[in-house]
Amino acid sequence: MRRVVTVIEAGPVGVHRAGAESGPVPDELAQTALECIDDQFAIVDDHFVTVEDLWTRVLGTGHARDAVVVHPTWWTPNRVTRLRDIATTCGIGRVVSRAEALGADATGASWTVIEISTDLVSVTHNGGVPQSWTRGGHTEEAVVDAVCTAVGDTRDVILDVPDDVPGGRELARALTRRVRCRHASPVDVLQRAVTDTPARELERRPRKVTVGVAAVAIMGMCTTLAAHERPTDTVTTGLVEGRVAVQIPRGWRVERVTDDAGSPRLQVFSPSGTDPVIHITQSPVGAGDVADTLRYALEQAPAGVFVDFDPDDRVADRPAITYREVRAHREVRWAVVVDGPVRIAIGCQGREFHAACSAAVASAHAAS
């Protein structure tokens, strides 16, 4: 008798179970779990709960032994590690990326998976590190051009379009007009692989996915245009961290800072070790006016730390709130922009607002 495997799709939009425990997780619960996966706590039914407890509830344990959790390939290593730890607590031993799952259906030695999600399109070759492009701020044609360039002459191309991705089907149609590919679902592939393969053999198979560092590297649109001929700081990659996606110079080092003066943030360093240093912070937009809320918060600091506050400035051709942060060993020029529910602050440490900082401000946006 064939064993029925439960496949739990965690993201990119909702959380869905197929197999022995079929059906979607309630939308509000799934959305909260996905939005808060990088946090410590979440609010469910007007009560604070730990994110671990929330995800334990979402994943369930009824058929844990035969369950597989599938996540977007472009998720950050920290996010994947957290999901894997929670899954282990639930008794679920297998957590794989969508590309890894779909790669089991590859017909040749070389294969490519295209994943379409709400804010990103990612391309993964042979289970390696994904290249991704943000959909926001780019035309459909530009995204399709970039994906086609990344796919190259690969013959076995698998297109992954979850049904609940807004605009996913339309973008998929545009891609299939340019790329010869076939549609596949991680759920179908995994259930077919598990029912046709002894469990021990499946568990012995080596993992193909290579996990990157710090935050997932997302190739910028301009890398598709003769990137090797450009200076390093004009070729952009991107970061997806928490609820924010932003473009930064390719090859710059990323660190997460939580224990010194100032808010928790990402710091992005030039390979040369010199200025500028890009600082990135994020916070939810509150009920009040953003400029008034920010001004009040800055006024709580000692006099002289935050100066030159301008609520009506423009940076990188977009409205921004700007100010300077002056501390003993650094000076940071900040530009604060709002995208939907997220307030994004980009700081530029150095003697001037560097072009790399302007590019970060121009590209910063909320990400799913």
C-alpha positions as CSV (number, residue, x, y, z in Angstrom):
1,M,0.0,0.0,0.0
2,R,1.4,3.4,-1.0
3,R,2.1,5.9,1.8
4,V,0.3,9.3,1.5
5,V,2.7,12.1,2.2
6,T,1.6,15.5,3.6
7,V,3.2,18.4,1.8
8,I,3.0,21.7,3.6
9,E,3.7,24.7,1.4
10,A,5.0,27.5,3.6
11,G,4.8,30.6,1.4
12,P,5.2,32.5,-0.7
13,V,1.7,33.8,-0.1
14,G,-0.2,31.4,2.1
15,V,0.3,28.1,3.9
16,H,-1.3,25.1,2.4
17,R,-1.4,21.4,3.2
18,A,-1.9,18.6,0.7
19,G,-2.1,14.9,1.2
20,A,-3.2,13.3,4.4
21,E,-4.1,16.7,5.9
22,S,-5.4,18.7,2.9
23,G,-6.5,22.3,2.8
24,P,-5.3,25.8,3.4
25,V,-4.4,27.1,6.8
26,P,-6.8,30.0,7.7
27,D,-5.7,33.0,5.8
28,E,-5.2,35.3,8.7
29,L,-3.2,32.8,10.7
30,A,-1.0,31.9,7.7
31,Q,-0.4,35.6,6.8
32,T,0.6,36.4,10.4
33,A,2.9,33.4,10.5
34,L,4.6,34.5,7.2
35,E,4.8,38.1,8.2
36,C,6.3,37.4,11.6
37,I,8.7,34.6,10.8
38,D,11.7,36.9,11.4
39,D,10.3,38.2,14.7
40,Q,10.0,36.8,18.3
41,F,6.4,37.5,18.9
42,A,3.1,37.8,16.9
43,I,-0.4,38.9,17.8
44,V,-3.1,36.3,17.2
45,D,-6.7,36.9,18.3
46,D,-5.5,40.0,20.3
47,H,-3.0,37.9,22.3
48,F,0.8,37.8,22.1
49,V,2.2,34.4,21.1
50,T,5.7,33.4,20.3
51,V,6.4,32.9,16.6
52,E,7.6,29.3,17.4
53,D,4.2,28.5,18.9
54,L,2.4,30.1,16.0
55,W,4.4,28.1,13.4
56,T,3.9,24.9,15.4
57,R,0.2,25.5,15.2
58,V,0.4,26.3,11.5
59,L,2.6,23.2,10.6
60,G,0.6,20.8,12.8
61,T,1.8,17.4,14.0
62,G,-0.9,15.0,13.0
63,H,1.0,13.4,10.2
64,A,4.5,14.7,11.0
65,R,6.4,11.5,10.2
66,D,5.3,11.6,6.6
67,A,5.3,15.4,6.1
68,V,7.5,17.6,4.0
69,V,7.7,21.4,4.4
70,V,8.4,23.4,1.2
71,H,9.6,27.0,1.4
72,P,10.5,29.6,-1.3
73,T,14.0,29.1,-2.5
74,W,14.9,32.8,-2.1
75,W,14.1,32.9,1.7
76,T,17.1,34.0,3.8
77,P,19.3,31.3,5.5
78,N,18.2,32.5,8.9
79,R,14.5,32.2,8.0
80,V,15.1,28.7,6.6
81,T,17.0,27.6,9.7
82,R,14.2,28.8,11.9
83,L,11.6,27.0,9.9
84,R,13.6,23.8,10.0
85,D,14.1,24.1,13.8
86,I,10.4,24.5,14.3
87,A,9.6,21.7,11.9
88,T,11.9,19.4,13.8
89,T,10.1,20.3,17.1
90,C,6.9,19.2,15.3
91,G,8.5,15.9,14.4
92,I,8.9,16.9,10.7
93,G,12.3,15.8,9.5
94,R,12.2,17.1,5.9
95,V,12.3,20.8,4.9
96,V,13.2,21.6,1.3
97,S,13.1,24.6,-1.0
98,R,10.7,24.8,-3.9
99,A,13.6,24.4,-6.3
100,E,14.9,21.4,-4.5
101,A,11.5,19.8,-4.6
102,L,11.0,20.5,-8.3
103,G,14.5,19.4,-9.2
104,A,13.4,15.9,-8.3
105,D,11.3,16.1,-11.5
106,A,14.2,17.2,-13.7
107,T,14.7,15.2,-16.9
108,G,18.4,15.9,-17.5
109,A,21.7,16.7,-15.8
110,S,21.1,20.5,-16.2
111,W,17.8,22.1,-15.1
112,T,16.4,25.4,-14.1
113,V,13.4,26.4,-11.9
114,I,11.6,29.7,-12.3
115,E,9.6,30.7,-9.2
116,I,7.0,33.5,-9.4
117,S,6.0,35.1,-6.1
118,T,4.2,38.3,-5.2
119,D,7.3,40.6,-5.2
120,L,10.0,38.5,-6.8
121,V,10.8,36.2,-9.6
122,S,13.7,33.8,-8.9
123,V,15.8,31.5,-11.1
124,T,17.7,28.6,-9.7
125,H,20.1,26.5,-11.8
126,N,20.7,22.9,-10.7
127,G,19.8,23.6,-7.1
128,G,22.3,26.4,-6.6
129,V,21.9,29.9,-5.1
130,P,18.9,31.6,-6.7
131,Q,19.1,34.8,-8.7
132,S,16.0,37.0,-8.2
133,W,14.4,40.1,-9.5
134,T,11.9,42.4,-7.9
135,R,8.7,42.8,-9.8
136,G,7.8,46.1,-8.3
137,G,9.4,49.1,-10.1
138,H,10.0,47.2,-13.3
139,T,7.9,46.5,-16.3
140,E,6.7,43.0,-17.1
141,E,8.9,43.1,-20.2
142,A,12.0,44.0,-18.2
143,V,11.4,41.2,-15.7
144,V,10.8,38.7,-18.6
145,D,14.0,39.9,-20.3
146,A,16.1,39.4,-17.2
147,V,14.7,36.0,-16.5
148,C,15.3,34.9,-20.2
149,T,18.9,36.0,-19.9
150,A,19.3,34.0,-16.7
151,V,17.7,30.9,-18.1
152,G,20.1,31.0,-21.1
153,D,20.1,27.8,-23.2
154,T,18.9,25.4,-20.4
155,R,16.6,22.9,-22.0
156,D,14.8,21.6,-18.9
157,V,13.0,24.7,-17.5
158,I,10.4,24.2,-14.8
159,L,7.9,27.0,-14.1
160,D,6.5,27.3,-10.5
161,V,3.5,29.6,-10.2
162,P,1.4,29.1,-7.0
163,D,-2.3,29.8,-7.6
164,D,-2.5,32.5,-4.9
165,V,0.3,34.7,-6.3
166,P,-1.3,38.0,-7.5
167,G,-0.6,38.5,-11.2
168,G,1.3,35.2,-11.3
169,R,-0.6,33.7,-14.2
170,E,-0.3,36.8,-16.3
171,L,3.5,36.9,-15.8
172,A,3.7,33.2,-16.5
173,R,2.0,33.6,-19.8
174,A,4.4,36.3,-20.8
175,L,7.4,34.1,-19.8
176,T,6.1,31.1,-21.8
177,R,5.9,33.2,-24.9
178,R,9.7,33.6,-24.6
179,V,11.0,30.5,-22.8
180,R,10.1,26.9,-23.5
181,C,9.2,25.6,-20.1
182,R,6.7,23.3,-18.3
183,H,4.6,23.9,-15.3
184,A,5.1,21.8,-12.2
185,S,4.0,21.9,-8.6
186,P,6.2,20.9,-5.6
187,V,3.2,19.2,-4.1
188,D,2.7,16.9,-7.1
189,V,6.4,16.2,-7.6
190,L,7.0,15.4,-3.9
191,Q,3.9,13.2,-3.6
192,R,4.9,11.3,-6.7
193,A,8.5,10.9,-5.6
194,V,7.6,9.7,-2.1
195,T,4.9,7.3,-3.3
196,D,7.2,5.8,-5.9
197,T,10.4,5.8,-3.8
198,P,11.1,3.9,-0.5
199,A,11.3,6.3,2.4
200,R,14.9,5.3,3.3
201,E,16.1,6.0,-0.2
202,L,14.5,9.5,-0.2
203,E,16.0,10.4,3.1
204,R,19.5,9.3,1.9
205,R,19.4,11.6,-1.1
206,P,21.9,14.5,-0.7
207,R,20.5,18.0,-0.6
208,K,21.2,19.9,-3.7
209,V,20.4,23.4,-2.5
210,T,23.3,25.7,-1.6
211,V,22.5,28.2,1.1
212,G,24.0,31.7,1.0
213,V,25.1,34.0,3.8
214,A,23.6,36.8,5.9
215,A,20.7,37.8,3.7
216,V,19.7,36.1,0.4
217,A,21.6,37.6,-2.6
218,I,19.1,38.9,-5.2
219,M,20.6,39.8,-8.5
220,G,19.6,43.3,-9.6
221,M,18.1,44.1,-13.0
222,C,21.3,45.7,-14.2
223,T,23.3,42.6,-13.8
224,T,21.8,41.2,-17.0
225,L,23.5,43.9,-19.1
226,A,27.2,43.3,-19.5
227,A,27.8,43.3,-15.8
228,H,31.4,42.2,-16.2
229,E,32.3,45.5,-17.9
230,R,31.0,47.7,-15.0
231,P,32.7,48.9,-11.9
232,T,31.8,46.8,-8.8
233,D,29.7,49.4,-7.1
234,T,27.4,49.9,-10.1
235,V,26.4,46.3,-10.4
236,T,23.6,45.8,-7.9
237,T,22.4,42.8,-5.9
238,G,19.7,43.0,-3.3
239,L,18.7,42.1,0.2
240,V,15.4,40.7,1.4
241,E,15.4,41.2,5.1
242,G,12.2,41.0,7.1
243,R,9.6,43.1,5.3
244,V,12.0,45.1,3.1
245,A,13.8,44.5,-0.2
246,V,16.6,46.9,-1.2
247,Q,19.3,47.0,-3.9
248,I,23.0,47.3,-2.8
249,P,26.3,47.1,-4.6
250,R,27.3,43.6,-5.6
251,G,30.0,42.1,-3.4
252,W,29.5,44.3,-0.4
253,R,29.5,42.6,3.0
254,V,26.3,42.6,5.1
255,E,26.2,42.5,8.9
256,R,23.3,42.6,11.3
257,V,23.8,45.0,14.2
258,T,21.7,44.9,17.4
259,D,24.0,45.8,20.3
260,D,25.4,49.3,19.8
261,A,24.0,52.8,19.8
262,G,21.1,53.3,17.5
263,S,18.3,51.0,16.2
264,P,18.8,47.4,15.2
265,R,19.8,47.4,11.6
266,L,21.7,45.9,8.7
267,Q,25.1,47.4,7.8
268,V,26.5,47.1,4.3
269,F,30.3,47.5,3.9
270,S,32.3,48.3,0.8
271,P,35.0,45.6,0.0
272,S,37.6,48.2,0.5
273,G,36.6,48.8,4.1
274,T,36.2,52.5,3.5
275,D,33.2,54.8,3.4
276,P,30.4,54.7,2.7
277,V,28.7,52.3,5.0
278,I,25.0,51.8,4.2
279,H,22.6,51.3,7.2
280,I,19.2,49.8,6.7
281,T,16.4,49.8,9.3
282,Q,12.7,49.1,9.1
283,S,9.6,49.6,11.3
284,P,5.8,49.4,10.8
285,V,4.0,52.6,9.9
286,G,2.0,53.7,13.0
287,A,-1.4,55.4,13.2
288,G,0.0,59.0,13.4
289,D,1.8,61.2,10.9
290,V,5.1,59.5,10.0
291,A,7.1,62.8,10.1
292,D,5.6,63.8,13.5
293,T,6.2,60.3,14.9
294,L,9.8,60.2,13.8
295,R,10.5,63.8,15.0
296,Y,9.2,62.9,18.4
297,A,11.3,59.7,18.6
298,L,14.5,61.6,17.6
299,E,13.8,64.3,20.1
300,Q,14.1,61.7,22.9
301,A,17.8,61.3,22.2
302,P,20.4,63.6,23.8
303,A,20.7,67.0,22.2
304,G,23.0,67.1,19.1
305,V,22.6,63.4,18.2
306,F,20.0,63.9,15.5
307,V,20.1,67.2,13.6
308,D,19.0,68.9,10.3
309,F,15.6,67.2,10.4
310,D,13.7,67.9,7.1
311,P,10.2,66.3,6.8
312,D,9.7,67.4,3.1
313,D,13.0,66.5,1.4
314,R,13.6,64.4,-1.8
315,V,16.2,61.7,-2.2
316,A,16.7,59.6,-5.4
317,D,13.7,61.4,-6.8
318,R,11.3,60.2,-4.2
319,P,9.8,62.0,-1.1
320,A,11.9,61.4,2.0
321,I,12.3,62.6,5.5
322,T,16.0,63.3,6.1
323,Y,18.2,64.0,9.1
324,R,21.8,63.5,10.3
325,E,22.9,61.2,13.1
326,V,26.1,62.5,14.8
327,R,27.9,60.2,17.2
328,A,31.4,60.0,18.6
329,H,32.8,57.8,15.8
330,R,30.5,58.2,12.9
331,E,28.1,60.5,11.1
332,V,25.2,59.1,9.2
333,R,22.9,60.9,6.8
334,W,19.4,59.2,6.9
335,A,16.6,59.2,4.3
336,V,13.3,57.7,5.5
337,V,10.7,56.5,2.9
338,V,7.4,54.8,3.3
339,D,6.1,51.9,1.2
340,G,2.7,50.7,2.2
341,P,2.8,49.4,5.9
342,V,6.6,49.7,6.2
343,R,8.8,52.7,7.1
344,I,12.3,52.2,5.6
345,A,15.3,54.2,6.7
346,I,18.5,54.2,4.6
347,G,21.5,55.7,6.3
348,C,24.7,56.7,4.5
349,Q,27.9,56.8,6.7
350,G,30.6,59.0,5.2
351,R,31.4,62.6,4.2
352,E,28.7,62.7,1.5
353,F,25.5,60.8,0.4
354,H,27.2,58.3,-1.9
355,A,25.6,57.0,-5.2
356,A,25.3,53.6,-3.6
357,C,23.1,55.0,-0.9
358,S,21.0,56.9,-3.4
359,A,20.5,53.6,-5.3
360,A,19.4,51.9,-2.1
361,V,16.9,54.6,-1.3
362,A,15.5,54.5,-4.9
363,S,15.0,50.7,-4.7
364,A,13.8,50.2,-1.2
365,H,10.3,48.8,-1.0
366,A,8.1,46.5,1.1
367,A,8.5,42.8,0.3
368,S,6.3,39.8,1.0
